[in-house]
Amino acid sequence: MALSIGPEGLSALFGRAAGAFRATGRAALDVALPPLCPSCRELVGANGLCAPCWSKLSLIAPPYCERLGIPFAYDPGPGVLSMQAIANPPAYHRARAAVRYDDVARTLVHALKYSDRLDLAPTMGRWMARAGRELLCDADALVPVPLHWRRLWARRFNQSALLAKTLTDETGVPVTDTALKRVKATAQQVGLSQTERAANVQGAFRVPPEGRDAVAGRRLVLIDDVLTSGATADACARALLRAGAKTVDAVVFARVVDKVQAPI
C-alpha cells in the first residue's frame, strides 16, 4: 500500500531530519570552537550571554499589567490593568514575556530564527518558563504559533515549537501540534501598522478537525518568540476559542514595550 504524504508532512519530516543534522554538526563545532555570546561574539559558557550583554537585557518583572504583562512605573497593587488592556482587550486572557524586545533580545531572536542558533532555544525557553509560571501552572497544553507550510519548508524549523519543547521540559505541560494550523500565507508583519497587522492575520489560523479534541474545554497557552502588537496571538486565540477552548493565555520570549506605563 503506497504511503501518501502531503506538503506539511514532508516539511515536518524534512525539518526533523535537518534539525538532527544541525544538532550533530553543532555538537562537533562546539568541540572544535569555543562558544560565543550570540549578541557580541565574545567568549562565553555554553548557551549563555556574556556579562556585559546580560546586564543590558531588560527582564520583565512585576509590577506589570495583570492582563497584558506590560511593565508599570510603580506598583499600584494587585489586579490593576493598563490602558491598552482596558481600551482594547485581546481575545487571549493573559500574556507574559521574559524580556523587553530591545537590542540584545532582538539579536537573540534573530540568531535563533535566521542564523540557525537552535542552541539558544533552551536558554530562552527557561527564561519564558520563569516569566510565565503563573500561566503555565494550571495549563492543559502548550500551542506553538504555527508557520505556514511554505515558510516552514524554507526555514526548516518553527522557532515557537522549539521554545515550546523547552517549556515542556521545564514544566511538564505537553505540547499539542495538532491544535492550530496556519491556513493562509501572510506577509511579514515587520513594518506594518497595528491595523495592518490585524488585517494581515485575519483568517490566517484555524483549528483542523483532527485538532478539536486537543482544544475543546482545555486551558491552552500560546507560545511564540515575540509579541509586538498582539495581532498574531489575538488571531490564534480567536480560532482556539471558537473551537471550544476554555481559556487561552500567551507566553513569549520578548514583547515590545514602547515605554513603562502608569497604571490606570
C-alpha positions in Angstrom: 0.0 0.0 0.0 1.5 3.3 -1.0 2.1 5.9 1.7 0.8 9.4 0.8 2.5 12.4 2.5 1.2 15.9 1.9 3.3 19.1 1.8 3.0 19.7 5.5 4.0 16.1 6.3 7.1 16.3 4.0 8.0 19.7 5.6 7.8 18.2 9.1 9.9 15.2 8.1 12.5 17.4 6.4 12.5 19.7 9.4 13.2 16.9 11.8 16.0 15.4 9.7 17.5 18.8 9.1 17.3 19.6 12.8 19.1 16.4 13.7 21.8 17.1 11.2 22.3 20.6 12.5 22.4 19.4 16.1 25.1 16.9 15.2 27.0 19.5 13.3 26.7 22.0 16.2 28.0 19.4 18.7 31.0 18.8 16.5 31.6 22.5 16.2 31.3 23.0 19.9 34.2 20.6 20.4 36.4 22.4 17.9 35.3 26.0 18.6 34.5 27.7 21.9 31.0 29.1 22.3 30.5 32.8 21.7 28.0 35.3 23.0 25.2 35.5 20.4 25.0 39.2 20.9 28.6 40.5 20.8 30.5 37.3 19.9 32.7 37.3 23.0 33.7 34.0 24.5 31.1 32.7 27.0 30.0 29.5 28.6 27.5 27.2 26.8 24.1 28.6 25.9 24.7 32.0 27.6 25.3 35.7 27.3 28.5 37.4 28.3 28.2 39.6 31.5 28.0 42.9 29.6 25.2 41.8 27.3 23.4 40.1 30.2 23.4 43.4 32.1 21.8 45.1 29.0 19.0 42.6 28.8 15.8 44.1 30.2 14.0 41.3 32.1 10.3 41.9 32.7 9.2 41.5 36.3 6.3 42.9 38.5 4.8 45.3 38.7 3.0 44.9 35.4 -0.5 44.8 33.9 -2.3 41.7 35.1 -3.8 41.2 31.6 -1.0 42.1 29.2 2.2 41.9 31.3 3.2 45.4 30.3 5.6 46.9 33.0 4.3 49.6 35.3 6.3 52.6 36.5 5.3 51.8 40.1 3.3 49.1 42.0 -0.4 50.1 42.1 -1.4 46.9 43.9 -2.8 43.6 42.6 -5.2 43.3 39.7 -4.6 46.7 38.1 -4.8 46.9 34.3 -3.0 49.0 31.7 -4.7 51.5 29.4 -4.2 49.1 26.5 -5.9 46.2 28.3 -9.0 48.4 29.1 -9.3 50.2 25.8 -8.6 47.2 23.5 -8.7 43.9 25.4 -7.4 41.0 23.4 -9.1 37.6 22.8 -6.4 35.9 24.9 -6.8 36.2 28.6 -3.3 37.0 29.8 0.2 37.5 28.3 3.6 37.2 29.9 7.0 37.9 28.4 10.5 37.2 29.7 12.2 40.3 28.4 11.6 43.6 26.6 12.3 43.5 22.9 15.4 45.7 22.9 18.7 45.4 21.0 20.0 42.3 22.9 16.7 40.5 22.8 16.3 41.3 19.1 19.8 39.8 18.4 18.8 36.6 20.3 15.6 36.2 18.4 17.1 36.9 15.0 20.0 34.5 15.8 17.5 31.7 16.6 15.2 32.3 13.6 17.6 33.3 10.8 21.0 32.1 11.8 20.2 28.5 12.9 21.3 29.2 16.5 19.0 26.4 17.8 21.2 26.1 20.8 19.7 29.4 22.1 16.2 27.9 22.4 16.7 26.1 25.7 18.1 29.2 27.4 15.3 31.4 26.0 12.7 28.8 26.9 13.9 28.6 30.5 13.5 32.4 30.9 10.0 32.1 29.4 9.1 29.3 31.9 10.0 31.6 34.8 8.2 34.6 33.4 5.0 32.6 32.6 5.0 30.4 35.7 1.5 31.5 36.9 0.0 30.9 33.5 1.7 27.5 33.0 1.0 26.0 36.4 -2.6 25.1 35.5 -2.4 24.8 31.7 -3.5 21.7 29.9 -1.4 22.1 26.8 1.0 24.4 25.0 0.2 25.6 21.5 3.2 26.9 19.4 2.1 29.6 17.0 2.3 27.7 13.7 4.1 28.7 10.5 2.6 28.3 7.1 3.9 25.2 5.4 5.8 27.2 2.8 7.6 29.2 5.4 8.3 26.1 7.5 9.8 24.5 4.4 12.1 27.5 3.8 13.2 27.9 7.4 13.2 24.1 8.1 12.0 24.6 11.7 9.5 26.5 13.8 11.2 28.6 16.5 8.0 28.7 18.5 7.9 24.9 18.6 11.5 24.8 19.8 10.7 27.2 22.6 7.6 25.1 23.5 9.7 22.0 23.8 11.9 23.6 26.4 8.8 24.8 28.3 7.5 21.2 28.3 10.9 20.0 29.7 10.7 22.7 32.4 7.1 22.4 33.4 5.7 19.1 32.2 2.9 20.7 30.3 2.6 18.9 27.0 2.7 20.4 23.5 -0.1 19.9 21.1 1.0 20.1 17.5 -2.5 19.5 16.0 -4.5 22.2 17.7 -3.8 25.0 15.4 -2.9 25.4 11.7 -1.9 28.4 9.7 -4.0 28.2 6.6 -3.0 31.5 4.9 0.5 32.5 3.9 0.6 36.0 5.4 3.1 38.8 4.6 5.8 39.6 7.2 4.4 41.7 10.0 7.5 43.9 10.2 6.8 47.5 9.2 3.0 47.2 9.3 0.8 49.4 11.5 -1.3 47.8 14.2 -4.4 47.9 12.0 -2.5 46.4 9.1 -1.1 43.7 11.3 -4.6 42.7 12.4 -5.8 42.6 8.8 -2.8 40.7 7.7 -3.5 37.7 10.1 -7.3 37.8 9.8 -8.5 34.3 9.0 -4.9 33.0 8.9 -5.4 30.4 11.7 -7.8 27.5 12.0 -8.3 24.5 14.3 -8.4 21.5 11.9 -10.9 18.7 12.6 -8.1 16.4 13.9 -7.2 19.1 16.5 -10.6 19.7 18.0 -10.2 17.1 20.8 -7.0 18.8 21.8 -8.8 22.1 22.1 -12.3 21.7 23.4 -12.7 22.5 27.1 -8.9 22.9 27.7 -6.8 25.7 29.1 -4.2 26.5 26.5 -1.1 28.6 26.4 0.1 30.1 23.1 3.9 30.0 22.7 5.8 32.5 20.4 9.1 34.3 20.2 7.9 38.0 20.1 4.7 39.8 20.9 4.6 43.2 19.1 1.0 44.5 18.6 -0.5 41.2 19.7 -2.3 40.7 16.4 -1.0 37.2 15.8 -1.7 36.0 19.3 -5.1 37.5 19.1 -5.9 35.8 15.8 -4.7 32.4 17.2 -6.7 32.9 20.4 -9.9 33.6 18.5 -9.5 30.5 16.4 -8.9 28.3 19.6 -11.8 29.9 21.5 -14.2 29.4 18.5 -13.2 25.7 18.6 -14.2 25.5 22.3 -11.0 26.2 24.3 -11.8 27.1 27.9 -9.1 29.8 28.1 -6.2 30.9 26.1 -3.1 32.7 27.5 0.2 33.6 25.8 3.8 33.3 26.9 6.5 34.8 24.7 10.2 35.4 24.9 10.1 39.1 24.3 7.5 41.8 23.9 7.6 45.3 22.5 7.2 47.9 25.3 7.1 51.5 24.0 7.6 52.9 27.4 6.9 52.0 31.0 3.2 52.6 31.7 1.5 54.3 34.5 -1.4 52.1 35.8 -5.0 53.2 35.4 
